[in-house]
Amino acid sequence: MALLRDKTQPYSTIKLPLGLLNFFTYGTMVIFAAFFQLYLLDIGMDKLEIGSLMAAGPLVSLLAHPFWRSLSDRGRNIRVMLLMMMVGLLIVGHLVFKVNTYPMLYLSMMLLFFFQTPLLAHTNSLTLGYIEDMGQKFGAYRLWGSLGWTFVALTAGPIIDSVGQNGISLLFSVTLMLAIGSALLLPTIRKTTNTPIVTPVQIRRTLQNKYFVAFVLFGALVALPNAVNSIFLPLFISDLGGSRFQIGVAFFLSTLFEVGAFVLLNLFLKKKLTYLMGCLTVVSLLFALRWDLMAGATSPVQVILIQVLHAVTFGGFFHVGTRLTALLLPRPLRSAGQAVYTVALSGITGIVAGLLGGWIFQNFGPVVMYKMGVILTVIGAIGFGLMWNRLGKNGYPPAFPQTEED
């Protein structure tokens, strides 16, 4: 995707608003990730109801992402699309906090997810468009996002507690309006070429690759417990007697070392199939260790310390997995492969995590929920280990006959 900005605007007028846009957008997202489940608990929902409601997010995202991408392609102005998302999110967000019946809550949440789920992807695309000819690195602006996530995670809990029942609504509104204001300070930017379209034929050819399909299936087994933890971690800490501030600290620590982990992975990971498959096996075993530790945690402080493993497990798993997707498929199918990988590991697993995780948490408790995560993750790790062994012995035969297109 190529973008054009108004080059009459000096770089100095772009850098600060773009950094603040990332800061406040990521800050808005952590409010939902860390504190919205507690709001639902406070208004009387049980774990299964909360899980089923949060499962709607990945489901809606399967439709929201292509809708906004198509609208952005036609309008050729991704900044306007982003502003539409944020304004829509602001309006619907107020509706979510005002409704007083479960049917209206579910309906308003579906609308909220429609605006919210593609927000980070479009923010990243907009950032890449502005910095394309500025000599700036995306990581610098991604750091602004990480700072926003960590700052809001640390400060939101005490603010919500001090304001009272409307604290989360107020904090959400202020943070999102600051993001909108930052976007309004940026010059216009428009697309000059359309985003490549993934066709059904490419998807079908991708799914004919048995190695790639096995890789995605084992990856989904490892990703599912992580999605469960993302949804129910605030409720688990709350059940252990933790405060909103402690929940914020847990999310703060999970992000604090993430940027460093990505930098190290970029520097030291070899672009070799067997090497990356071995790394994925090890990271999956670390995931299993993390869930086993969570199952044995008896205090919020223990959970907070375990969250430090997030940078290695989550960062390593998805970074290595993205690289493997490119190595397992020929170049013309890589976009389709990334689409399948994303839908399976972020979309489908998110839906299952909300429903299955909520049912287990409600009926059997968090210890059983995390023990099930250990079992699923170990199965996924064994699968990756078998693939690693087979690839090491036999090499990687091409999944498709090479054509001129490849």
C-alpha positions as CSV (number, residue, x, y, z in Angstrom):
1,M,0.0,0.0,0.0
2,A,1.4,3.4,-1.0
3,L,0.3,6.6,0.6
4,L,0.7,10.2,-0.3
5,R,0.8,13.0,2.4
6,D,0.7,16.7,1.9
7,K,4.5,17.4,1.6
8,T,4.0,21.1,2.2
9,Q,3.7,20.2,5.9
10,P,7.2,20.1,7.6
11,Y,8.1,16.9,9.4
12,S,8.2,18.6,12.7
13,T,4.4,19.2,12.5
14,I,3.8,15.5,11.9
15,K,6.0,13.8,14.4
16,L,4.4,14.9,17.6
17,P,0.7,14.5,16.6
18,L,1.6,11.1,15.1
19,G,3.3,10.0,18.3
20,L,0.4,11.3,20.4
21,L,-2.1,9.4,18.1
22,N,-0.3,6.1,18.8
23,F,0.0,7.0,22.5
24,F,-3.7,7.7,23.1
25,T,-5.0,5.0,20.7
26,Y,-3.1,2.3,22.5
27,G,-4.1,3.9,25.8
28,T,-7.8,3.6,24.9
29,M,-7.4,0.0,23.9
30,V,-5.9,-1.0,27.3
31,I,-8.9,0.4,29.1
32,F,-11.0,-2.3,27.5
33,A,-8.3,-5.0,27.8
34,A,-7.7,-4.5,31.5
35,F,-10.8,-3.0,33.0
36,F,-13.9,-3.5,31.0
37,Q,-14.4,-7.1,32.2
38,L,-14.5,-5.7,35.8
39,Y,-17.2,-3.3,34.7
40,L,-19.3,-6.2,33.4
41,L,-18.8,-8.1,36.6
42,D,-19.9,-5.0,38.6
43,I,-23.2,-4.8,36.7
44,G,-24.0,-8.4,37.5
45,M,-22.7,-10.5,34.7
46,D,-21.1,-13.9,35.5
47,K,-17.9,-15.3,33.9
48,L,-19.7,-17.2,31.2
49,E,-21.8,-14.2,30.2
50,I,-18.7,-12.0,30.2
51,G,-16.8,-14.6,28.1
52,S,-19.6,-14.9,25.5
53,L,-19.8,-11.1,25.3
54,M,-16.1,-10.8,24.8
55,A,-16.2,-13.6,22.2
56,A,-18.2,-11.3,20.0
57,G,-15.2,-9.1,19.4
58,P,-13.2,-11.6,17.3
59,L,-16.4,-12.6,15.6
60,V,-17.3,-9.1,14.5
61,S,-13.7,-8.4,13.5
62,L,-13.9,-11.1,10.8
63,L,-16.4,-8.7,9.1
64,A,-15.2,-5.4,10.3
65,H,-11.6,-5.7,9.0
66,P,-12.5,-6.3,5.4
67,F,-15.3,-3.8,5.5
68,W,-13.1,-0.9,6.7
69,R,-10.3,-2.0,4.4
70,S,-12.6,-2.0,1.4
71,L,-14.1,1.4,2.4
72,S,-10.6,2.8,2.8
73,D,-9.6,1.5,-0.6
74,R,-12.6,3.2,-2.3
75,G,-12.2,6.5,-0.3
76,R,-8.4,6.5,-0.7
77,N,-8.2,8.5,2.6
78,I,-7.2,6.3,5.5
79,R,-7.0,9.3,7.9
80,V,-10.7,10.0,7.4
81,M,-11.5,6.3,7.8
82,L,-9.6,6.3,11.1
83,L,-11.4,9.4,12.3
84,M,-14.8,7.8,11.4
85,M,-13.8,4.7,13.4
86,M,-12.8,6.8,16.5
87,V,-15.9,9.0,16.4
88,G,-18.1,5.9,16.0
89,L,-16.3,4.2,18.9
90,L,-16.8,7.3,21.0
91,I,-20.6,7.5,20.3
92,V,-21.2,3.7,20.7
93,G,-19.0,3.6,23.8
94,H,-21.3,6.0,25.6
95,L,-24.2,3.8,24.6
96,V,-22.5,0.8,26.1
97,F,-22.2,2.4,29.4
98,K,-25.8,3.8,29.4
99,V,-27.8,0.7,28.4
100,N,-29.6,-1.2,31.2
101,T,-30.7,-4.5,29.6
102,Y,-28.6,-7.4,28.5
103,P,-30.0,-7.5,24.9
104,M,-29.1,-3.8,24.4
105,L,-25.7,-4.4,26.0
106,Y,-25.0,-7.2,23.5
107,L,-26.2,-5.1,20.6
108,S,-24.2,-2.1,21.6
109,M,-21.1,-4.2,22.2
110,M,-21.4,-5.7,18.7
111,L,-21.4,-2.1,17.3
112,L,-18.5,-1.1,19.6
113,F,-16.4,-4.1,18.3
114,F,-17.2,-3.1,14.8
115,F,-15.4,0.2,15.3
116,Q,-12.8,-0.9,17.8
117,T,-11.3,-4.1,16.4
118,P,-9.7,-2.6,13.2
119,L,-8.5,0.5,15.0
120,L,-4.9,-0.5,15.8
121,A,-4.4,-2.0,12.3
122,H,-5.5,1.3,10.6
123,T,-3.4,3.3,13.1
124,N,-0.4,1.3,12.1
125,S,-1.1,1.7,8.4
126,L,-1.5,5.5,8.8
127,T,1.7,5.7,10.7
128,L,3.6,3.7,8.0
129,G,2.2,6.0,5.4
130,Y,3.4,9.2,7.1
131,I,6.9,8.0,7.9
132,E,7.5,6.3,4.5
133,D,9.7,9.2,3.2
134,M,10.6,10.8,6.6
135,G,13.6,8.6,7.4
136,Q,11.8,7.5,10.6
137,K,11.4,3.9,11.8
138,F,8.0,2.4,12.7
139,G,9.4,1.1,15.9
140,A,9.8,4.6,17.3
141,Y,6.1,5.3,16.9
142,R,5.2,1.8,18.1
143,L,7.1,2.8,21.2
144,W,4.7,5.7,21.7
145,G,1.9,3.2,21.6
146,S,3.6,1.0,24.2
147,L,4.1,4.0,26.4
148,G,0.4,4.9,26.1
149,W,-0.6,1.4,26.9
150,T,1.7,1.2,30.0
151,F,0.9,4.7,31.2
152,V,-2.9,4.3,31.0
153,A,-2.6,0.7,32.5
154,L,-0.8,2.1,35.6
155,T,-3.0,5.2,36.1
156,A,-6.5,4.0,35.1
157,G,-7.1,1.9,38.1
158,P,-6.7,4.6,40.7
159,I,-8.7,7.1,38.5
160,I,-11.6,4.7,38.1
161,D,-11.6,4.0,41.8
162,S,-11.6,7.7,42.7
163,V,-14.3,8.7,40.3
164,G,-16.6,5.8,41.0
165,Q,-19.0,3.9,38.8
166,N,-18.6,6.3,35.8
167,G,-14.8,6.3,36.0
168,I,-14.2,3.9,33.2
169,S,-16.6,5.7,30.9
170,L,-15.0,9.1,31.7
171,L,-11.5,7.8,31.2
172,F,-12.4,6.1,28.0
173,S,-14.0,9.3,26.6
174,V,-11.1,11.6,27.5
175,T,-8.4,9.2,26.1
176,L,-10.3,8.6,22.9
177,M,-11.0,12.3,22.4
178,L,-7.3,13.1,22.8
179,A,-6.6,10.5,20.1
180,I,-9.2,12.1,17.8
181,G,-7.6,15.5,18.4
182,S,-4.2,14.1,17.6
183,A,-5.5,12.7,14.3
184,L,-7.1,16.1,13.4
185,L,-3.7,17.8,13.7
186,L,-2.2,15.5,11.0
187,P,-2.2,16.6,7.3
188,T,-4.3,14.7,4.8
189,I,-2.9,11.4,3.5
190,R,-4.4,9.3,0.8
191,K,-3.8,6.0,-0.9
192,T,-2.2,5.8,-4.4
193,T,-2.6,2.1,-4.8
194,N,-5.1,-0.4,-3.6
195,T,-4.3,-3.0,-1.0
196,P,-3.6,-6.4,-2.6
197,I,-6.7,-8.5,-2.5
198,V,-6.6,-12.1,-1.2
199,T,-8.6,-14.3,-3.6
200,P,-10.5,-17.6,-2.7
201,V,-8.1,-19.4,-5.1
202,Q,-5.1,-18.3,-3.1
203,I,-6.8,-19.3,0.1
204,R,-7.6,-22.8,-1.4
205,R,-4.0,-23.2,-2.6
206,T,-2.7,-22.2,0.8
207,L,-4.9,-24.8,2.6
208,Q,-3.5,-27.5,0.3
209,N,-0.1,-27.1,2.0
210,K,-0.3,-29.8,4.6
211,Y,2.8,-28.4,6.5
212,F,1.2,-24.9,6.7
213,V,-2.2,-26.4,7.8
214,A,-0.5,-28.4,10.5
215,F,1.5,-25.3,11.6
216,V,-1.7,-23.3,11.9
217,L,-3.6,-26.0,13.8
218,F,-0.8,-26.5,16.3
219,G,-0.5,-22.7,16.6
220,A,-4.2,-22.4,17.4
221,L,-3.8,-24.9,20.3
222,V,-1.0,-22.7,21.7
223,A,-2.8,-19.4,21.0
224,L,-6.1,-20.5,22.6
225,P,-5.0,-20.5,26.2
226,N,-3.3,-17.1,25.6
227,A,-6.6,-15.7,24.4
228,V,-8.3,-17.1,27.4
229,N,-5.8,-15.4,29.7
230,S,-6.2,-12.1,27.9
231,I,-9.9,-12.1,28.5
232,F,-10.0,-13.5,32.1
233,L,-6.8,-12.3,33.7
234,P,-8.5,-9.2,35.2
235,L,-11.2,-11.4,36.7
236,F,-8.6,-13.9,38.0
237,I,-6.7,-11.1,39.8
238,S,-9.9,-9.7,41.2
239,D,-10.9,-13.1,42.5
240,L,-7.6,-13.3,44.3
241,G,-8.4,-10.0,46.0
242,G,-6.4,-7.8,43.7
243,S,-7.2,-4.1,43.1
244,R,-7.6,-2.3,39.8
245,F,-4.2,-0.8,40.3
246,Q,-2.7,-4.3,40.6
247,I,-4.5,-5.3,37.4
248,G,-3.0,-2.3,35.7
249,V,0.5,-3.2,37.0
250,A,0.0,-6.7,35.5
251,F,-0.8,-5.2,32.1
252,F,2.1,-2.7,32.5
253,L,4.6,-5.4,33.1
254,S,3.3,-7.5,30.2
255,T,4.1,-4.6,27.8
256,L,7.2,-3.2,29.5
257,F,9.7,-5.7,28.1
258,E,7.7,-6.4,24.8
259,V,9.6,-3.8,22.7
260,G,13.0,-5.1,23.9
261,A,11.9,-8.7,23.1
262,F,11.0,-7.7,19.5
263,V,14.3,-5.8,19.0
264,L,16.3,-8.9,20.2
265,L,14.2,-11.2,18.0
266,N,14.9,-9.1,15.0
267,L,18.6,-9.0,15.7
268,F,19.2,-12.6,16.5
269,L,16.6,-14.8,14.9
270,K,17.9,-16.7,11.8
271,K,15.7,-16.9,8.8
272,K,16.0,-20.7,8.6
273,L,12.9,-22.9,8.7
274,T,14.2,-25.6,11.1
275,Y,15.8,-23.1,13.4
276,L,12.5,-21.1,13.7
277,M,10.5,-24.2,14.2
278,G,12.8,-25.2,17.0
279,C,12.3,-21.7,18.5
280,L,8.6,-22.0,18.3
281,T,8.7,-25.4,20.1
282,V,10.7,-23.9,22.9
283,V,8.4,-20.8,23.2
284,S,5.4,-23.0,23.3
285,L,6.9,-25.0,26.2
286,L,7.5,-21.7,28.0
287,F,3.8,-20.8,27.4
288,A,2.9,-24.1,29.1
289,L,5.2,-23.2,32.1
290,R,3.5,-19.8,32.3
291,W,0.0,-21.4,32.5
292,D,1.2,-23.9,35.1
293,L,2.5,-21.1,37.2
294,M,-0.8,-19.2,36.8
295,A,-2.7,-22.3,37.9
296,G,-0.7,-22.4,41.1
297,A,-0.8,-18.6,41.9
298,T,-2.5,-17.7,45.1
299,S,-2.0,-14.0,45.3
300,P,-2.2,-11.0,42.9
301,V,1.6,-10.3,43.3
302,Q,2.4,-13.8,42.0
303,V,0.2,-13.2,38.9
304,I,1.9,-9.9,38.3
305,L,5.4,-11.4,38.4
306,I,4.3,-14.3,36.1
307,Q,3.1,-11.6,33.6
308,V,6.8,-10.8,33.0
309,L,6.9,-14.0,30.9
310,H,4.4,-12.4,28.5
311,A,7.2,-10.5,26.5
312,V,9.0,-13.8,25.8
313,T,6.1,-16.0,25.2
314,F,3.6,-13.8,23.3
315,G,6.3,-11.8,21.6
316,G,8.3,-14.8,20.6
317,F,5.4,-16.9,19.5
318,F,3.7,-14.4,17.2
319,H,7.0,-12.9,15.8
320,V,8.4,-16.4,15.0
321,G,5.0,-17.6,13.7
322,T,4.8,-14.6,11.3
323,R,8.2,-15.4,9.9
324,L,7.4,-19.1,9.5
325,T,4.3,-18.2,7.5
326,A,6.5,-16.5,4.9
327,L,8.9,-19.4,4.8
328,L,6.3,-22.1,4.5
329,L,4.6,-20.5,1.4
330,P,5.7,-19.3,-2.0
331,R,5.7,-15.5,-2.4
332,P,2.3,-15.2,-4.3
333,L,0.5,-17.0,-1.4
334,R,2.1,-15.2,1.5
335,S,-0.7,-12.6,1.9
336,A,-3.3,-15.4,1.8
337,G,-1.2,-17.3,4.4
338,Q,-1.0,-14.3,6.7
339,A,-4.8,-13.9,6.4
340,V,-5.4,-17.6,7.3
341,Y,-2.9,-17.4,10.2
342,T,-4.5,-14.2,11.6
343,V,-8.1,-15.5,11.3
344,A,-7.2,-18.8,12.9
345,L,-5.0,-17.5,15.7
346,S,-6.7,-14.2,16.5
347,G,-10.3,-14.6,15.2
348,I,-11.4,-18.2,15.7
349,T,-9.3,-18.8,18.9
350,G,-10.7,-15.6,20.4
351,I,-14.3,-16.7,19.8
352,V,-13.6,-20.2,21.3
353,A,-11.6,-18.6,24.2
354,G,-14.5,-16.4,25.3
355,L,-17.1,-19.2,25.2
356,L,-15.0,-22.2,26.4
357,G,-12.9,-20.2,28.9
358,G,-16.0,-18.5,30.4
359,W,-17.7,-21.9,30.8
360,I,-14.7,-23.5,32.5
361,F,-14.1,-20.5,34.7
362,Q,-17.7,-20.3,35.7
363,N,-18.2,-24.0,36.4
364,F,-14.8,-25.3,37.5
365,G,-12.7,-22.2,38.5
366,P,-9.5,-20.6,37.2
367,V,-7.2,-23.4,38.3
368,V,-8.9,-25.9,35.9
369,M,-9.0,-23.2,33.2
370,Y,-5.3,-22.7,33.4
371,K,-4.5,-26.4,33.7
372,M,-6.5,-27.0,30.5
373,G,-4.3,-24.3,29.0
374,V,-1.2,-26.3,30.0
375,I,-2.6,-29.4,28.3
376,L,-3.5,-27.7,25.0
377,T,-0.2,-25.8,24.9
378,V,1.8,-29.0,25.5
379,I,0.0,-30.8,22.7
380,G,0.7,-27.8,20.4
381,A,4.4,-27.9,21.5
382,I,4.6,-31.6,20.7
383,G,3.2,-31.0,17.3
384,F,5.7,-28.3,16.6
385,G,8.5,-30.6,17.9
386,L,7.4,-33.4,15.5
387,M,7.4,-30.9,12.6
388,W,10.9,-29.7,13.7
389,N,12.2,-33.2,13.7
390,R,10.6,-34.1,10.4
391,L,11.9,-31.0,8.7
392,G,15.3,-31.5,10.1
393,K,15.5,-35.1,8.7
394,N,13.7,-34.7,5.4
395,G,14.0,-31.0,4.6
396,Y,11.0,-29.0,3.4
397,P,9.5,-30.3,0.1
398,P,7.8,-27.6,-1.9
399,A,4.0,-27.8,-1.2
400,F,3.1,-26.6,-4.7
401,P,4.8,-27.1,-8.1
402,Q,6.8,-24.0,-8.8
403,T,5.3,-21.9,-11.6
404,E,6.4,-18.7,-13.3
405,E,4.1,-16.8,-11.0
406,D,6.0,-18.2,-8.0
